[in-house]
Every structure is written in structure tokens, then in C-alpha cells.
Amino acid sequence: MDYKNAGVDIEAGYKSVELMKKHIAKTMRPEVLGGIGGFSGAFSMNSFKNMEEPTLVSGTDGVGTKLKLAFILDKHNTVGIDCVAMCVNDIACAGGEPLFFLDYIACGKNYPEKIADIVSGVAEGCAQAGAALIGGETAEMPGFYPVDEYDLAGFAVGVVDKKDLITGEELKPGDVLIGMASSGVHSNGFSLVRKVFEMTKESLDTYYEELGTTLGEALIAPTKIYVKALKSIKEAGVRIHACSHITGGGFYENVPRMLKEGTRAVIEKDSYPVLPIFGLLAKTGDIEEKMMYNTYNMGLGMVLAVDSKDVDKTMEAVRAAGETPYVVGRIEAGEKGVTLC
């Protein structure tokens, strides 16, 4: 008896690392010290030692049950983008610049090519965010996961000068809300998605005219990464007063997280186009509108508040970063919360 007979292939692990190195290489930053394969990842502090009060910000998350679609479609090169996005968007919401990322893959059986495919997506997400992929872990866990399934999670660290933290304390009535378009469902609410649609290869490969693509391609579209857009706004000289990443819990849970006491967000539902996938989801699943807005991003992945005089500069900066912005509402005095009208 040996470890391989018990279900853990050490040689496959070595091969996975070799295959993923080319993907990891494209995420490197000058601050990264050493290479992949050590017991830890090292990152120099030189790049931010001149900040007045450098402050570390961090985020951790996973992809959730969206992975079930990847298994059915046998498409594994985009869920890594989702994993990175869920972490770095939270960091960017605080005004931070993501510095480095680590991933964790747990699987029933290590298929080196599949693991490398997953990591290629992680590397692409890191490249989009400007973060270095400095380490990770692939755990082969036979008997815990089915041989053809895996879980994927990650952890990111960023930095911001304390004076540039976005805390919501500067928020005031009259501020304007700007939303940035999402790419679709992103990585939240897939337990409900999987109840609404039949999770078979045939169902997911069905083409829908209103989507302009198959159901599977629409659902597995990777989460938008908004790091460059938020950095572009900052470089344009705009002070963001508050920011919210629209993730699980949709508008009703996430928008209030960016508000201070005595302020209320008013969002006009017809101020931007709701993506067709949400209309199809609501119709097929007979899901009431409030539940949709309480679960999904409905076409807006990030919402931020700026002074009314900064709206044009903000919109221009978001477009310059390749994202699509909309003026979606305003901040009013009132009980902390959100009104959708």
C-alpha cells in the first residue's frame, strides 16, 4: 500500500505545478521575491513605503455553486477569474490596490491539465486586477470530493494610504450614484439558478434568442473586475464618497453597507438596462421582482457615490478603463437603507 493507492497522486501534483507556471508568470510584479514552489510567497513593501500611513486591506471568497456549471460544461478556464474578482473587488471598494493573491483548489482527483486550466483563469483575473499570483495550494482529497469535482477559493491582500480609505463617512445628501455594468449573474445566487434551470449539458447548450448565446455561456460569463475602473476614477482626481460591490444579497443587502447613518440611497430601476439573463431567470422561475433585486446584481456589479460636480469626470474615467457607467440614483437624507423606484 502507498499514497497513490490511497488516492493521492504526488506525481500529478508536481505536474500540475509545472503546467501552471507559465500562467503564473504573467501576473508577476517587481515586488515579488522568489518563485513558485516555496513554502510561502514573499512580497516587498518598497512600493508603498512612501505612503503616509500604509494600510493593508484584504478579501477572501470562493466561486460557490457556480462551479457546478463548470463541471457540466467541462469549462474550467474562467471560474478562476470569478474567484479573483470576488476578492479584489471588495478590496477596491475600500480604495485599495490589490497587491497579491493566493488560491486554494481542493479536488477529488488531481488531473494536472484541469488544474492548470483552473489556474489559467486565476492568473487572468490577477492580470486584470494588477495583482501577483504568489502562491496557492492544490489539495487532492479522495473520498471527500467526487473525482470529477473541485472547490476553488482565494485570498487577496491590497494596500491603501489611510487617508484614501473609502469609508462612507464623507457621504452626504445630494451625492450622485453611479453604477458600473455587470457581465451577468457574476458569482452569486447560483443555488437559485440551479433550481430554476435544468442543470444538464443539453439544457445549458440551448441557444436563447434573447440572450444571443447559449444559456450555459450566459451563466458562466466571468465576474467583472472593477479594479482598473476605480483606479481610473482616483487618478482623475475624484474622491469617491462610498462604494458597494453588488454581490450576494443584491441591492437590499449591499447598498446599505456603504451608507452612514442618516443617509438613504435612491436607485431608479429604469436608469440602466437590466441584462436579459435576469429577465429569463425571473420569468422561468416565477421569481418576484423584489426577490430578484434581493439576490442578484441585476446588471450593476458596482455602485459608487460621488459629489454631483464630479459626475462627468467619473463617467469619463470609468469609460476610459473599458467599463460602462450609468447614473442610477442619488443620496437623500433619511433612514439608512435603499429605495428602488
C-alpha positions as CSV (number, residue, x, y, z in Angstrom):
1,M,0.0,0.0,0.0
2,D,1.2,3.5,-0.8
3,Y,-0.2,7.1,-1.0
4,K,-1.1,6.7,-4.7
5,N,-3.2,3.5,-3.9
6,A,-4.9,5.6,-1.2
7,G,-6.0,8.0,-4.0
8,V,-3.4,10.8,-3.8
9,D,-1.0,11.1,-6.7
10,I,2.0,13.1,-5.7
11,E,3.5,13.0,-9.2
12,A,0.3,14.5,-10.6
13,G,0.7,17.4,-8.1
14,Y,4.2,18.0,-9.4
15,K,3.0,18.1,-13.0
16,S,0.2,20.5,-12.1
17,V,2.7,22.9,-10.7
18,E,4.8,22.7,-13.8
19,L,1.9,23.3,-16.1
20,M,0.6,26.3,-14.2
21,K,3.9,28.1,-14.0
22,K,3.5,29.8,-17.5
23,H,0.2,31.2,-16.4
24,I,1.5,32.5,-13.1
25,A,4.5,34.2,-14.8
26,K,2.2,36.7,-16.5
27,T,1.0,38.0,-13.1
28,M,4.4,38.9,-11.7
29,R,5.1,42.3,-10.2
30,P,8.6,43.7,-9.3
31,E,7.8,43.4,-5.6
32,V,7.5,39.6,-5.8
33,L,10.5,37.9,-4.2
34,G,11.4,34.3,-5.1
35,G,9.4,32.0,-7.3
36,I,6.6,29.4,-7.1
37,G,7.2,26.3,-5.1
38,G,8.4,27.6,-1.8
39,F,6.5,27.3,1.5
40,S,5.3,30.9,1.3
41,G,5.1,33.8,-1.0
42,A,7.2,36.9,-0.3
43,F,6.3,40.5,-1.4
44,S,8.5,43.6,-0.9
45,M,7.0,46.6,0.8
46,N,9.1,49.1,-1.2
47,S,6.2,50.0,-3.5
48,F,4.2,51.6,-0.7
49,K,6.7,52.6,1.9
50,N,6.4,56.3,0.9
51,M,2.7,56.4,1.9
52,E,1.9,58.5,4.9
53,E,0.1,55.6,6.6
54,P,0.0,52.5,4.5
55,T,-2.9,50.3,5.4
56,L,-3.4,46.7,4.4
57,V,-6.9,45.6,3.2
58,S,-7.8,42.0,2.5
59,G,-10.5,39.9,1.0
60,T,-11.3,36.2,0.8
61,D,-14.1,34.4,-1.1
62,G,-14.9,31.4,-3.3
63,V,-16.8,30.8,-6.5
64,G,-19.7,28.9,-4.8
65,T,-22.0,26.6,-6.7
66,K,-21.3,28.3,-10.0
67,L,-18.7,25.6,-10.1
68,K,-21.4,23.1,-10.8
69,L,-21.9,24.7,-14.3
70,A,-18.1,24.4,-14.9
71,F,-18.4,20.6,-14.2
72,I,-21.3,20.1,-16.5
73,L,-19.9,22.2,-19.3
74,D,-16.4,20.9,-18.7
75,K,-15.2,24.5,-18.9
76,H,-12.6,25.4,-16.2
77,N,-10.6,28.4,-17.5
78,T,-13.0,31.2,-16.4
79,V,-14.0,30.3,-12.8
80,G,-10.6,31.5,-11.6
81,I,-11.5,35.0,-12.8
82,D,-14.6,34.8,-10.7
83,C,-12.6,33.8,-7.7
84,V,-10.1,36.7,-8.1
85,A,-12.9,39.1,-8.8
86,M,-14.9,38.3,-5.7
87,C,-11.8,39.1,-3.6
88,V,-10.2,42.1,-5.4
89,N,-13.5,44.0,-6.0
90,D,-14.0,44.1,-2.2
91,I,-10.5,45.5,-1.8
92,A,-11.1,48.1,-4.5
93,C,-14.3,49.1,-2.8
94,A,-12.3,50.3,0.2
95,G,-10.0,52.3,-2.1
96,G,-7.3,49.7,-2.0
97,E,-4.9,48.5,-4.7
98,P,-4.7,44.6,-4.8
99,L,-1.1,43.5,-4.4
100,F,-1.1,39.7,-4.4
101,F,-3.4,36.7,-4.5
102,L,-3.3,33.1,-3.3
103,D,-5.6,30.4,-4.4
104,Y,-6.8,27.1,-2.9
105,I,-8.1,24.2,-5.0
106,A,-9.4,21.1,-3.4
107,C,-10.3,18.2,-5.6
108,G,-11.3,14.5,-5.6
109,K,-8.6,13.7,-8.1
110,N,-5.8,15.8,-9.5
111,Y,-6.0,16.0,-13.2
112,P,-2.9,18.2,-14.0
113,E,-4.3,19.7,-17.2
114,K,-7.6,20.6,-15.5
115,I,-5.8,22.1,-12.5
116,A,-3.6,24.2,-14.9
117,D,-6.8,25.3,-16.7
118,I,-8.3,26.5,-13.5
119,V,-5.1,28.4,-12.6
120,S,-5.0,30.0,-16.0
121,G,-8.3,31.7,-15.1
122,V,-6.9,32.7,-11.7
123,A,-3.9,34.2,-13.5
124,E,-6.1,36.0,-16.0
125,G,-8.1,37.5,-13.1
126,C,-4.9,38.6,-11.3
127,A,-3.6,40.2,-14.5
128,Q,-6.9,42.1,-14.9
129,A,-6.5,43.3,-11.3
130,G,-2.8,44.0,-11.4
131,A,-2.2,41.6,-8.6
132,A,0.6,39.0,-8.4
133,L,-0.3,35.3,-8.0
134,I,2.4,34.5,-5.5
135,G,1.2,31.1,-4.2
136,G,-1.5,28.6,-3.6
137,E,-2.4,25.1,-2.7
138,T,-3.9,22.1,-4.6
139,A,-5.3,19.5,-2.2
140,E,-6.2,16.1,-3.5
141,M,-8.9,14.8,-1.2
142,P,-10.2,11.4,-2.4
143,G,-13.3,10.3,-0.7
144,F,-14.2,13.8,0.3
145,Y,-14.9,15.2,-3.2
146,P,-16.1,13.2,-6.2
147,V,-13.2,12.5,-8.6
148,D,-14.5,14.9,-11.2
149,E,-15.3,17.8,-8.9
150,Y,-13.4,20.5,-7.0
151,D,-13.7,23.6,-4.9
152,L,-12.0,26.9,-5.5
153,A,-11.4,29.8,-3.1
154,G,-8.8,32.6,-2.8
155,F,-7.4,35.3,-0.7
156,A,-6.1,38.7,-1.7
157,V,-4.1,41.5,0.1
158,G,-4.0,45.1,-1.0
159,V,-2.8,48.4,0.3
160,V,-4.2,52.0,0.6
161,D,-3.0,55.1,2.3
162,K,-5.3,55.5,5.3
163,K,-6.3,59.0,4.2
164,D,-7.6,57.4,0.9
165,L,-9.8,54.8,2.5
166,I,-13.4,54.8,1.3
167,T,-15.4,54.6,4.4
168,G,-18.7,56.3,3.6
169,E,-18.2,58.9,6.2
170,E,-18.0,61.7,3.5
171,L,-21.3,60.7,2.1
172,K,-24.0,63.4,2.0
173,P,-27.4,64.1,0.6
174,G,-27.1,65.3,-3.0
175,D,-24.3,62.9,-3.9
176,V,-24.9,61.0,-7.1
177,L,-24.9,57.3,-7.5
178,I,-23.1,55.8,-10.5
179,G,-23.3,52.1,-11.3
180,M,-21.0,50.0,-13.5
181,A,-22.4,47.4,-15.7
182,S,-22.0,43.7,-14.8
183,S,-21.3,40.9,-17.2
184,G,-24.3,38.8,-15.9
185,V,-25.0,36.8,-12.8
186,H,-21.4,37.0,-11.7
187,S,-20.8,34.5,-8.8
188,N,-23.9,34.9,-6.6
189,G,-27.3,33.3,-6.4
190,F,-26.4,30.1,-8.3
191,S,-28.2,27.8,-5.8
192,L,-31.4,29.5,-7.0
193,V,-30.2,29.5,-10.7
194,R,-29.7,25.7,-10.4
195,K,-33.3,25.3,-9.1
196,V,-34.8,27.3,-11.9
197,F,-32.9,25.8,-14.9
198,E,-32.3,22.2,-15.6
199,M,-28.6,21.5,-15.0
200,T,-27.8,19.2,-17.9
201,K,-25.4,19.7,-20.8
202,E,-28.4,19.7,-23.2
203,S,-30.2,22.4,-21.2
204,L,-27.1,24.6,-20.8
205,D,-26.2,24.2,-24.5
206,T,-29.6,25.5,-25.6
207,Y,-29.4,28.8,-27.5
208,Y,-31.7,31.6,-26.5
209,E,-32.5,34.4,-28.9
210,E,-32.9,37.0,-26.1
211,L,-29.5,36.1,-24.7
212,G,-27.7,36.0,-28.0
213,T,-25.9,32.9,-26.8
214,T,-26.5,29.6,-25.0
215,L,-27.8,29.5,-21.5
216,G,-24.6,28.0,-20.2
217,E,-22.4,30.7,-21.8
218,A,-24.6,33.4,-20.4
219,L,-24.5,31.9,-16.9
220,I,-20.8,31.1,-16.8
221,A,-19.6,34.5,-18.0
222,P,-16.9,35.6,-15.6
223,T,-17.4,38.2,-13.0
224,K,-16.3,41.7,-13.9
225,I,-13.2,43.0,-12.2
226,Y,-13.5,46.8,-11.4
227,V,-10.1,47.5,-10.0
228,K,-8.9,49.5,-13.0
229,A,-12.1,51.5,-13.3
230,L,-11.9,52.5,-9.6
231,K,-8.2,53.3,-10.0
232,S,-9.0,55.4,-13.1
233,I,-11.6,57.4,-11.1
234,K,-9.0,58.1,-8.4
235,E,-6.4,59.2,-11.0
236,A,-8.9,61.6,-12.5
237,G,-8.9,63.4,-9.1
238,V,-12.3,62.3,-8.0
239,R,-12.9,61.4,-4.4
240,I,-15.3,58.5,-4.1
241,H,-17.5,59.1,-1.1
242,A,-18.9,55.5,-0.8
243,C,-18.7,52.3,-2.8
244,S,-20.6,49.0,-2.8
245,H,-19.8,45.7,-4.6
246,I,-23.2,44.2,-5.5
247,T,-22.7,40.5,-4.6
248,G,-24.9,38.0,-2.7
249,G,-27.9,39.8,-1.2
250,G,-28.2,42.1,-4.2
251,F,-29.2,45.7,-3.7
252,Y,-31.0,45.4,-0.4
253,E,-28.1,43.9,1.5
254,N,-25.1,45.5,-0.2
255,V,-26.0,49.1,-0.9
256,P,-26.8,49.9,2.8
257,R,-23.3,48.6,3.7
258,M,-21.8,51.7,2.0
259,L,-24.1,54.2,3.8
260,K,-23.7,56.1,7.0
261,E,-26.5,56.8,9.5
262,G,-28.9,59.4,8.3
263,T,-28.4,58.7,4.6
264,R,-30.5,56.8,2.1
265,A,-29.8,55.6,-1.4
266,V,-32.5,56.0,-4.0
267,I,-31.9,53.9,-7.1
268,E,-34.1,54.3,-10.3
269,K,-34.6,50.9,-11.8
270,D,-35.1,52.2,-15.3
271,S,-31.9,54.2,-15.3
272,Y,-29.9,51.4,-16.8
273,P,-30.6,48.2,-18.9
274,V,-31.3,45.1,-16.9
275,L,-29.4,42.2,-18.6
276,P,-31.6,39.7,-20.5
277,I,-30.4,36.8,-18.3
278,F,-32.2,38.3,-15.3
279,G,-35.5,38.6,-17.2
280,L,-35.2,35.0,-18.4
281,L,-34.4,33.8,-14.8
282,A,-37.3,35.7,-13.3
283,K,-39.8,34.5,-15.9
284,T,-38.7,30.9,-15.9
285,G,-38.5,30.6,-12.1
286,D,-41.6,32.8,-11.4
287,I,-39.4,34.9,-9.1
288,E,-40.9,38.2,-7.9
289,E,-39.1,41.4,-8.7
290,K,-38.1,42.2,-5.1
291,M,-36.5,38.8,-4.6
292,M,-34.5,39.4,-7.8
293,Y,-33.1,42.6,-6.5
294,N,-32.5,41.0,-3.1
295,T,-30.5,38.2,-4.7
296,Y,-28.8,39.4,-7.9
297,N,-26.8,42.4,-9.2
298,M,-29.5,42.9,-12.0
299,G,-26.9,44.3,-14.3
300,L,-24.8,46.5,-11.9
301,G,-21.8,45.0,-10.4
302,M,-20.5,48.1,-8.5
303,V,-22.3,51.2,-7.3
304,L,-20.5,54.3,-6.0
305,A,-21.4,57.7,-4.7
306,V,-19.6,61.0,-5.8
307,D,-20.2,64.7,-5.4
308,S,-22.6,66.0,-8.1
309,K,-19.8,68.2,-9.6
310,D,-17.7,65.1,-10.2
311,V,-20.2,63.1,-12.2
312,D,-18.9,63.9,-15.7
313,K,-15.3,63.2,-14.7
314,T,-16.3,59.9,-13.1
315,M,-18.2,58.7,-16.1
316,E,-15.3,59.6,-18.4
317,A,-12.8,57.8,-16.1
318,V,-14.9,54.6,-16.0
319,R,-15.3,54.6,-19.8
320,A,-11.6,55.1,-20.2
321,A,-11.0,51.9,-18.1
322,G,-13.2,50.0,-20.5
323,E,-16.3,49.7,-18.3
324,T,-19.9,51.0,-18.9
325,P,-21.2,53.5,-16.3
326,Y,-24.7,54.8,-15.6
327,V,-26.1,57.5,-13.4
328,V,-28.6,55.4,-11.4
329,G,-29.7,57.5,-8.5
330,R,-28.9,59.8,-5.6
331,I,-28.3,60.0,-1.9
332,E,-31.0,61.6,0.3
333,A,-31.3,62.3,4.0
334,G,-33.3,59.7,5.8
335,E,-33.3,56.3,7.4
336,K,-30.3,54.3,6.4
337,G,-31.3,51.9,3.6
338,V,-32.1,51.7,-0.1
339,T,-35.2,52.6,-2.1
340,L,-35.7,51.1,-5.5
341,C,-38.2,53.1,-7.6
